[in-house]
């Protein structure tokens, strides 16, 4: 789809719009943009919004009665019964200096039962080399595997060595009486890499003591000449069953617990970390003992997600660039990876400005590999066909493995790390100015999640500023943000829209509310139509009247038949509501007939009439008759009918639908003559005479129609 003139503006990365309430002198570029700016076509804008929201939100936005849960994805906390906060400390305590207690090793051995075979291939290597470097992703059980590996060689007691020990000093740490040593997540870097000569020195010292050492490192470790062994962990399902057996030790009861619906949901996914499987096993064991209710068990999943997100942003383990990527992925979940990475570096630059205001940001051109970055974010990549203005294209897409992570990341950053707000706000304002529809849509979606979390701040710092902008593009982002916020459960959106529709609210706030009603209307069609009718009565601007009619037409073009029925009845009733109501009803109706996708209103009439006389069919015929008989809308109504006739020349189904509709539009000889004239003067795309279908439809109109309805408004009270 083509961009509107306002979409051609430059990216104002150096001149961000000021927050609401701040005054900023407009630049020459801003004046030019404001002069060229035009509202985007509302049907195209709605399509863009629906196409570019992730699946986890799409169902809530267009699904009518849904309120945040769609297709198994959760937006916000979904808690059954009383909400209970769980705070987990995963894994056993790390003793940075001293022997690991024997009871800890015994407990670990009982939990490790069932997948000891995973360490057997490593045992011979450790026996031969005395020192083994085990690498893998975080929270995949490397530490547990290392301890079980040492225990399998009877290398006990095991002494834990401080991971901050320099690699060159490790030899000095293996001088005690222990037979086993563990360095868990050795800290390395460019200045202190782990080298092969360090291991050679260790091997000699260990050989003399008849001892063994296992060093675990993550995927980012700096190694020189070292050939690490990759740790292949057991599945989360195996860990869950093993830990549950160690805690319950009753096979029958274990089977019952694993058969629970919540357990099956957990077992149905393979992306859980092993520590999460262990935590869920503990919760199941507590449930078996009656210490945990079903509601508390259901809250374990959301609690694990929150704990993971807090871990990402609560310390220095995650680098600033990776934190920026996590936030960008939260905003662009299920979008192209290249786009997510590009915009994450833009956010990273904003974070650097916050940390050091006097220093120009430095963004490296090349950085972390895709695989490593997605592993850190617990995300996955796949290929997907994306809609673009140039047609569908196939792109590599990235998304969080846990659907709840996206909203949780945004909430955590916004509420728990206020120092990140200036950078985040500047970033979102730049996204709203981007020329790509997907980027602008995701800026609105991110603002919606922030509004759900903290409505006053999101409104004051972001959404209200967009809604008051001189640019329609910004106002549309605000409308999309409010509509999405309402769909995912943010409070007080309807009162905001009502207040913005007031006569003294200001033209851009009114426009934002009018466009937002077209999007939130399916969730509250009666209230939306009443607000639009009130705006039509209190306004006298022709351009605004067009926008109001477009929003009402979009409501009448909704996918839900129940929503359409309520809006149809409301439009018919507006005919009694004075000149402004009549003008809005007829204008919106004709626009819906002209613009709705796939002859929606024509098909709707045919479906309603096929089962006999129905209220919907009668209301549709009545509004058609009224529009055709009103000189202000006759030409547009006939044009809409003519478009359907031309489609019917290629589509027999459309011809059958028109053959059902046209006779109901004849209430007098004048009506028949008007329709005959339209059919008889119709020209096909090549400029030739009336198509054959026009002559066949004229034959349908020839005899007096017994199905014709009168001019009065049908009374179904």
N, C-alpha and C positions, 0 to 999 in steps of 0.2 A: 504494500500500500504506500502511496506517496506521502511525503511529509508536507505539512502545512507551511506557509511562509514563515511563521514564527519558529519552525523547527530548524531553520537555516542559520540561526544566530551563532555567533562565535562562542567558544567555551570561555567563560569568564573566570578562569582558575585564579587569576590574580585579584579579581574584584568581586568577592562573594557578597550576596545580598546580606544586609545587616539583619540581626534578629529583630523580632517584632518589638516595636517601641523605640528602636535606635534610628536616628536620622542619618541619612547618608546622601550626599549630593550625587545626582545621577551623572554619569559620564556621557560623552557624545555617543559612544557605542550603545549605551542603554537607551538613549533617545531614539536612535535609529531602530533598535530592536522593537521598541514600543510602537513606533510608527508602522513597522512591517508586520507586527504581531496580529494574528487572527485566531479565533477559537478553532481548535481542531474539530473536524467533523465528528459529531457525537457517536455515530455508529462505529466509525473507525476507532475512536478512542476507547469505546467499550470493548471492541474486539481485542485491541492491544492489551487492555488490562486483563481480560480473561485468558489470553494466550500466554502472557508473560508472568503470571503468578505461579508459584510452585504448586504441585498437586495437593500438598498438605493444606493449602489455603483455598485453592480453587473451588473445592466442594462447598466450603463454608460461604464463599462469596456469591456463588450462583445457585446454591442448593436450597434456597427458600427457608426451610425450617431448621437447617443445621446450625449449630452454634459453636463451631470450633473443632469438631472431630470429623475427619473425612478420610475415608479409605484406609483406616487403621492408623492414620497419622494424628498427632495430638498437637494442638496449639494452646499453650497454657497448661496449667496443672489440672489434670482430670483425676479427682480423688473421690473414692467411694466412701461415704460416711464421714467420720471425723478425720480431719487432716492431721497427720502425725509427722513431725520432722524426725528424720533419722540422720545421725552424723556417724559416718563410718571411718575407722582407721584401718586401711587395708594392709593385710600381711602382718607378719610377726615383727616385733620391734627389732631394729637394727642396732647391734652392740658394736660401736665403732672401735672399741678397744676392749679386748678381753674375750674369754671363751663364751661361746654360745651355750646356754644352759641345756643340759641333756633332756629335760622334759619337752623343751621346744622341738628338739630333733625327733623325739619319740612321737609327738603329736603330728609333726610334719610327715613322718613315715606312715602313720595310719591314714593320713589324708592323701598321700601319694600312692597308696595301694591301688593297683589297677592300671597304672601306666609306668611302672618301673622300667618296662622294656625300652622306654624312650631314652633312658640314660645308659643302657647296656652298651650300645656301640661306642659311646664316649669313654667308657671305663678303661678299655684297652689302651686308648690314646693317652689318657691321663697316667696310667700305670707306666707306660713307656717314657713319656716326656716329662712327667712329674709336675708340669705346669700346663694349664689349659686356659685359653682365652675363649670365653663363650659369649657370642654376641646375638642380639635380637632386639625386637621392638620392646618398648616399656610394657610392663605388666603382662608379660607372657610366661611368667614363672621361672625366669632365669635363676633367680636366687635360690628358689626351692630346688630346682634341678641341680644346681651346684652343690648344695648341702647333701642331697641324696646321692650324688656322685661320690662325694668324699666319704659318706657313710658306707657306701657299697664296697669301698676299699678299706674299711675299718680305720679310716683316717680320723679318729676322734681322740680327744676332744677337738673341736674346730674353733680356731681363733679368728675373729672378725678383725680385719685390718681397715684402718681409716681410708675411705675412698679418696680423700684429698692428699694422700701420700704421693709424693712425686715418683714417677716410674723408676727413676734412677735410685731412689731410696728404698724400694720395696725389699731389696736384699737384706737390709738392716732389720726389717720387720719379721723375718722368719727365723728369729734366733731364740724362740722360747721352747717350751717342752711339748707344744702341741704337735700332733701328727698331721693335722689338716688346717689349711688356711683359706680364707675367703676374702676377696676384695669385691664388694658389691658395687657395681657402676663406678668403676675407676674414672676419676676426673682427668681428662686429657685435653690437649689443645695444641695450637701451632708451636708454642714455646716449650711445651712438655709432652711430646708424643710418647706413646708406648712403642719401644723399638725392639727389634729382635735381639740386640745385644743385652738389653735389660732382662729378657727371658733366659738368655744363656747363663747370665750370672745367677739368676734365681735357680735355674735347674741344678747347677753345681751345689748350691747351698742346700737345696732340698734333698739332693742325693745323699749328702753327708748325714742328714738328720733322718733319712727314711720317712720323709714327709711329702705332702702334696699341696698344691695351691691351685685354686680356680679363680680366675678373674672374669667378672662379667662386665660387658660394655654395651652401650646402646648403638643405634645405627649411625650416630654422629661422631663416634670416637675417632680420634686422630691416631692412626697406626702407621708405623714405618717398618716394612719388612716382616710384619707379623701376619701369620696365616690363621685367622680366627675360625672357630667352629660355629656354624650357625645353629642356634637352638630352634628346633621345631616343636612347638608346644602341643599338648593334648588339646582336644576340642573343649569348648566351654561345657558342653553336655557331659563329657566324661568327668570333668572337674566337679560339676554339680553333683553327679551321682556318687563320686568317690567321697566328697566331703560330707554329703548327706549320710552315707553309710557309716562314716567315722563318727558322726554325731548321734545318729539314731540307733544304728546296729539292730534293726528289725526289718528284714526283707519285705514282709507283708506291708508294714506301715510305710516303708519307703516307697513301695509301688503305689500306695494310695496317695501319698503326697505328690509324687511325680505325675499322677493322673489328674490332679487339680487343673482347672482351666488356666489359672495364672501360671502354673508350672509349664503347661503345654505351650502357652504363649512364649515363655522364656526359652524353652527348648526348641521352639520353631525358628529361632534366629541363631545364626552362627557368628555374629559380630560382637558378642559380649567379650569383655576382657575376663581373664581368669579370676581376677580378684572380685569381679562382679558376680561370677558364678559361685565363688566361695561365700560372698555376702548373702546371696539369695539362698544358698544351702543353710546358712545359719538362721535366716528368717524362717525357712520352712521347718527347721528343727524346733524353733521357738513356737511356731504355730502348732506343731504336733504336741507340744507340752502344754498348750493352752495359754502361753505367755504372750502370744501375738494374735490379734483378730484378723479376720479376712481383709478388713479395710486397711489395717496396718501393713499386711502383706502386699496389698495392691499398691501401697505408696512406696514400696521399696524401689521399683523401677524409676519413677521420677526422682527419688532421692539419689539414686546412683548417677543419673544424668547431671543433677545439680552439683554433686560432689566432683564429677569429672570437670565440669566447666569452672568451678571455683579453683580447682587445681591448676588449670591452664592459666588463669589470670591472677591467682593469688600469690605467686612467687616469681623468682627470677629464672626458674628452670626453663620456662618457655621464652624464647627470644622475642624482642619487640616486633621484628619483622614477621615472625610466626603468629604472634597475637593479632597483628593487622590482617594476616591471611585468614585466621579463624573468624574474625568479624566480617571480613568481606565474603567468606563462604556462607556465613549466616544470612547475609543480605542477598546473596546470589546462589543460594542452594538450588540445585537442579538446573543451573545455567552453565554455559560454556566455561571450561576450566581456564582458558586463555583470558577471558574477560574477567573472571574472578581474580586471577593473579595480577592482571594489569591494574585493576582498581584497588587491590590490596596494597600495591606499592604506592599508590596515590595516598592512601590512608596512612601508610608508614611514614611518608614524608610529613604529613600533618602531625603525627605523633612526635617526630623529631623536632618540629617547630615548637611544640609544647615543652619538650624536655630541655631544649636549648634555644631560646628565642633569638639569640644573637648569632646563631650559626645557620648557614644555608644547609638544607637537608641533603643527604647523600644517599642515593638509591642505586645499589649495584645493578648492573645490567644482567649479570648472570648470578644465580644463587642456588638455592636448594633444589634438588631434583624433584620431579613431580611425585615419584613413588614415595620418597622420604617425607615430603610435605603432606601428602594425603594420609600417610601412615600416622604421622603426628596428630593430624586432625581427626583421625578415625573416620575417614571419608573414603568413598569409593568412586571410581570413574567408569563410565560406560558411554557408548555411542548413541546418539539420539537425533532425530530429525527435528530441527528448530524452524519455527516460522520467522521469516524476515520479510522486509518490504520488497526484496528481490525474489521471493519465493522460498520454498523449504530448502534447507541446507543441512547436511549431516555434520555434527560437531561432537567433539569429546566433552562430555558433561561430568561435573563433579557434584556429589551430594554427601551430606553426613550419613553414616550408616544408621544412626539413631535419629528418627524423625523429630524428636523433641529437642534435639541439641540446638537447632537453629534459633528458635525463640529464646531458649535458655541462655545462649551466649549473649544475645542482645540485651536481655533483661539484666544479666550479671554485670555487663560493662556499664550500662546506664545507671543502675542503682547502687552498685557496690564500688565503683571506681569513678567518682565524679570528676576527677582530674582529666579523665579521658573525654569528657563531654565537649570541650571546645574543638578538639580535633575531629571528633565524630560529627559534630554539627557542621563544621566547615566542609567536611567530606560529603555529607548528605546534600548540602546546598549545591555543591559542584555536580553531583549525580543528577540532581533535578534539572540542571542546565544542559545535560548531555544530549547530543543529537540522536542517540539510540533509544527507541521506545522502551526496550527491555530495561535499560538502565534507569530511566525515569520511573518506570513502574516499580522497580525494586526499591528505589528511594522512597516512594510512597508506602510500600509494604513495610519497610523498616520503620518508618515513622509511625505506622499503625501499631506495630508491636510495642514501640516505646510509649504510645498513647495508652495502650492496654495496661502497661506497667505503671506509668506515671503520667496521667492525663494532663494535669496542670502544667508541668514542665514541658511536655511535648508540644502542647498547644502554644504556650508562650514563646518558646525558643525556636520553634520550627514551623508547625503547620499554619499558625495564624500569619506568620510572615509570608509564607507562600500565598495564602488566600488574599492578602492585601497587595500583592505584587502588581506592577503595571503590565506584567506579561501574562497572557492567558495560559501559557505553558505552565507557569508556576501555579496558577490557580487550579489547573487540571490536576497537578500533582497533589495539591491540598484536597481536592474533591476525592481523588482515588484513595488518599490516606484515610480520610474520614469514613468513606464507605467500607474500606477493608477493616478499619478499627472496629466499626460497628459489627461487622460480620464475625470477627474473632472474639467479641465479647467485651470490648472497651465500654466503660460506662458513659452515660450522658451525651451520646452523640446526637440523638433526636432533638433534645433541647437546644443544642448548639446550632443545628441546622435551622430550627424554627426561628431563633433569634437573628440569624444571619439573613433570613428571608424578609425581615421587617423592612419597611420602606426607608428608614433612616440608617440602615446598616452600612450603606456604602455600596456602590455598583459592583465592585469586585467580590466583596463578601457575598452579595446576593447571587452573583453569577456562580460562585463556588458552590453555594448551597443548592441552587437550582440544578447544577450538573450532578452534584452528589445525590440528590433525590432520585435521579434516574438510575443510580446504582444501588442505593439502599432500599429503593421502593419495593422491590420484590419481597422484602422481609416485612414491610409495613405499607402495603399499597394504598389503603384508605387514607392514612395520615399523609403519605407523600402526595397523593393527588389533591388533598385538601390544602396542603401547604402551597403547592404550585398554583392552585386556583386563587388562593389569597394573594400570592405574588402577582398574578395576572390582574387582579382587581386594583392593587395598590400601585402598579407601575403603568407608565404611559409611554415607554420607549419601545419603538417597533422592533429594534434589534433584540431587546430583552424578551419581548413577546415571542419572537421566533425561538429563542433559547428555551423558554418555558414550554412551548409546544413540542419542541424536540424531546425534552425530558419526559413529558407525558407520553409521547409516541414510543419512546424506548420502553416505558412501563408496559404499554399495550403490546409490545413485541417480545415480551419475556418468554422464556422457554416453558415456564409453568402454566398449564391451562387454568389452574385455579386462580393464579395471579391475574391472568388476562381477563378472566370472567369478572373479577371484582373491579378491575380498572374499566372494563367495557361498560358495566352498569354505572360506575361513577361518571364516566364521560357523558352518558345519556342523561343522567340527572343534572349535569352541569348545563344542559341546554335550557333549563328553566332558570338558571342563575344569572340572568341579566345578560347584557351584550358581551361583557368580558368572558363569562362562563361559556356562552355559545361559541364565541370566537375561539377560545382555547379548545373546546371539545371537537369542533369540526376541523380545526387546523391540525390538531394532534392525530385525529383519526385518519385524515387524508395522508399525512406524513407517514404514519405507520403502514398504510396500504402501499405507499410508494416505496418505502425504504426497507421494510422488514425483509429479512432473508428468506429465500425460497418460497415466496408467495404465502407467507405464514398465515395472513388473515384470510386468504382465499381458501387454503386448505382447512383452516379452522372452521369456516362456514360449512364447507362440504362435510366435514366430520360431524359437526353438530346437527346438520340437517338430515344426515343419512339415517339417523335413528328415529326420525319423525320430528314434529315441531318441538323445538327446545327454546329456552330463553336466550341462550347465546346466539342462536341462528336468527331469532327475531330482532335482538338488539343490533346485530351486525347489519341486517337488512334495513332496519329503521335508520341507523346512522348513515348508511349509504344513500338512502332516499333523501335524507335531510341535506347531506352534502351536495348531492346532484341538484337539488332544488334551490340551493343558496347561491346566488350569482357570484358571490365573492369566492366560492370554492368549486363551482361547477367545472371550470376548465381543468383545475388540478385533479379533481375526482375522475373526470373523463380520461385524463392523461394516464392516471394509475390503471384504470380499466383497460386502456389501449395497450399498455405495457404487458398486462396479463394475456391479452388476446394474441399479441405477437409471440409470447412464450408458448401459448397453446398451439400455435402453428407448428411447433416442433415437439410438443409434449401432449399426447392424447389424454393423459391424466388431467392436465390443466384445462383442456377443453371440456372434459366431463364436469370438472368443478365449476367452470363458468356457466355451463348449461344449467346447473343447479342454482347459481346465484342470480343470473340476469333476470329471470322471470319474477323474482321476488322484488326487484327494483322498479317494477312497472305498477304505478298506482293510478296512472291516467294516460290518455293518448299522448299528452305532451311528453311524459316520461319515455314512452315507447319511441316517439319520433326522435328524441334526443339520443337515445341509444342506437337507433337505426342509423342516424346521421354519423355518429362516431364510427360505427362498424363499416358503413358504406364509404367513408372518406379515408379510412385507414390505409397507410402505405407501409409496405415492408421495408426492410433495410436497403434494398436496391432501388427504391423509389417507384416500384411498380404499383399496380392497383391493389385493391383489398385482397389479402390472402384468402385461400379457400376456406379457412376456418371461420373467417368473418361472415361469409355467406351462410355457413351452416348455423352459426349462432343467430343470425338474423331470422332464420327460419324458426328457431326456438321462440323468438319474440313475436312472431307473426300473429298467432291467435291470442285472444284475450286470456290473460293468466289468472287462473283461479287461485294461484298461490300468492297473488299480490296482497300486500298489507296496506293498511290505511296510514294516514298521516299522524295520528295521535301517538304519543309515547305509550308503549305497552305497559299495562299496569299489572304487575305480578306481586303486589303487596298482599 
